[in-house]
Amino acid sequence: MTVQTFVPGQAQIHLTESARRQALKEIERAGAAGIRLNLDESGCSGYMYVLDFVDEPREGDKRFDIDGIALYVPEKWLVMLNGLEIDYVTEGVNSLFKFRNPNATGECGCGESFTVHEV
């Protein structure tokens, strides 16, 4: 068994090129300065991803500068989101942001929420 120490300043979140292009379009359309990625404690599995357009960070947000996109994440969620990849995909007739979280230990059937082991 190995023990890893999480250092918030070293957290990483990635956007695919498709997600980056779509995020830039939506930020411009909303007239916002960036996007906040938050978690909501709800859904059938525990946590849901929430994306909001923002003009400035809130107290406790960590800013990620990803290829021209300001992404803000509340520090309290960094341990659960470290290593997250955000993609923008088309499934059938719907296009949406898809989250690939290496810390998720399960997802609900609809894919809207996820669980993690206690951190």
Residue pairs with C-beta under 8 A, 6 or more apart in sequence:
6 78
6 79
6 82
6 119
8 62
8 75
8 78
8 79
11 62
11 73
11 78
11 79
11 81
11 82
12 82
12 83
13 37
13 64
13 66
13 71
13 73
13 81
13 82
13 83
13 84
13 85
13 86
14 66
14 83
14 84
14 85
14 86
15 23
15 66
15 67
15 69
15 71
15 85
15 86
15 87
16 85
16 86
16 87
16 88
18 87
18 88
18 89
19 86
19 87
19 88
19 97
20 66
20 67
20 68
20 69
21 88
22 88
22 95
22 97
23 35
23 69
23 88
24 68
24 69
26 35
26 53
27 33
27 34
27 35
27 53
27 69
30 53
32 53
32 54
32 55
33 54
33 55
33 56
33 70
34 53
34 54
34 55
34 63
34 69
34 70
34 71
34 72
35 51
35 52
35 53
35 54
35 69
35 70
35 71
35 72
36 51
36 52
36 53
36 54
36 57
36 58
36 61
36 71
36 72
36 73
36 74
37 49
37 50
37 51
37 71
37 72
37 73
37 77
37 81
37 86
38 49
38 50
38 51
38 52
38 73
38 74
38 77
39 47
39 48
39 49
39 50
39 74
39 77
39 80
39 81
40 47
40 48
40 50
41 47
42 48
42 113
43 108
43 112
43 113
43 114
44 108
44 109
44 110
44 112
44 113
45 106
45 107
45 108
45 113
45 114
45 115
46 113
46 114
46 115
46 116
47 80
47 113
47 114
47 115
47 116
48 112
48 113
48 114
49 97
49 99
51 97
54 72
57 63
57 72
58 72
58 74
60 74
60 75
60 76
61 72
61 73
61 74
61 75
62 72
62 73
62 74
62 75
62 78
63 70
63 71
63 72
64 70
64 71
64 72
64 73
65 71
73 81
79 103
79 119
80 101
80 103
80 116
80 119
81 101
81 103
82 103
83 101
83 102
83 103
84 99
84 100
84 101
84 102
84 103
85 99
85 100
85 101
86 97
86 98
86 99
86 100
87 97
87 98
87 99
87 100
88 95
88 96
88 97
88 98
89 95
89 96
89 98
99 114
101 114
103 116
103 119
104 114
104 115
104 116
105 114
105 115
105 116
105 117
106 114
106 115
107 113
107 114
107 115
108 114
